[in-house]
Amino acid sequence: MARQIVWTEPALKDRKAILTYWSKRNGSKEYSSKLFLSFREATIMVSRNPNIGRPSDYEGLRVKLVGVYKLFYSLTPTAILIVRVIDGRRDLTKQRI
């Protein structure tokens, strides 16, 4: 049975910043829309199979790759908590998870 997906405030801000960046950079929302759908598909996959993401270096967090982006999440008995969405090309030691 699929678990409910819950986005934390930092994860929502991350996603919005990523989508806004690509909309401005490309002068169009086409790529941002495709990226939004990729995030949505990844969360659906995670909700159906919570262990699909690999364990991360952060205790209690798993990570699912969505293109170059890393979707960090934790598991609760009834939900998947999306913690952060970070560009995988960045130095994660400088990121606050």
N, C-alpha and C positions, 0 to 999 in steps of 0.2 A: 504494500500500500504506500502511495506517495505521501511524503511529509509536506507540511506547509512550509513555504519559503518566507522568511522574514529578513528584510534588508535593514541593517543598522543605519543610523544617520551618517556616519563616516562613509559607508559603502555607497549610499545614495549620492553623497557629495562627490565621491570619486567618479561614479558613473556619469553624473551630470557634467562634471568637468571634462571628462574624456569625450563625451558626445558633443559638447559645446566647442571644444578645441577643433574637432574634425569638421564640424559645420562651418566654423569661421575659416579654417585653413583651406577648405575646398570650395567655399562659397556656395555650398549646396548641402542639403540635409540627407542626400541620398546615401552616402557612406555611413553617416551616423545612424540612419534607420536600419541599415543592414547590420551594423555593429550592435545596436539595441536588440535586434532579433537574435543575434548570436549569444548575447548575454542571457536572453530569455530561454533559448533552447538549452543552454548549459545548465541553468538552474532547474529546468524541468528534468533533465537527465540526472542531476544530483538528487532531486527530490525522489525520483524513482529508484535510484541506486546510490545511496549516500556514501558508499565506500569507493565510488568511481574515481574520485580525486585522490592524489597521493598524499601521504602524511607530509606536513611541512616541517620546517625547522622550529616552528613556534608550537609550544605545547598545546595540545587540544585542538589544533587547527589543521585542516586539510586544504589542499589547493587543487583547483581545476583550471587547466589552461583553456583560454578562449582566445585563439590567435596568439598575439604577443602579450596578452593581458593575463594576469593571475587573479583568479577569484578565490579569495580566502574565506573559508566557512568552518563553522563548528556544528556539531550535532547535539540535539537535545532529543529526549524520547519522542516528542511530537513534532519537532520543527527542524529546519535547516536555517541556521543563522548566518547570513552573508555578512562578513565582518569588514572586508576591504576589497577593492578592485584596484590593482596596481599594474602599471606597465612593467612587464618582465624584463625590459631592456635597462631599467633603472637599477641603481645600486640599492638593494634592499636593506643594507646596513644603515642607510640614511633615512629609511622610511619607518614610520611609526605604525605598527600593526595593532 
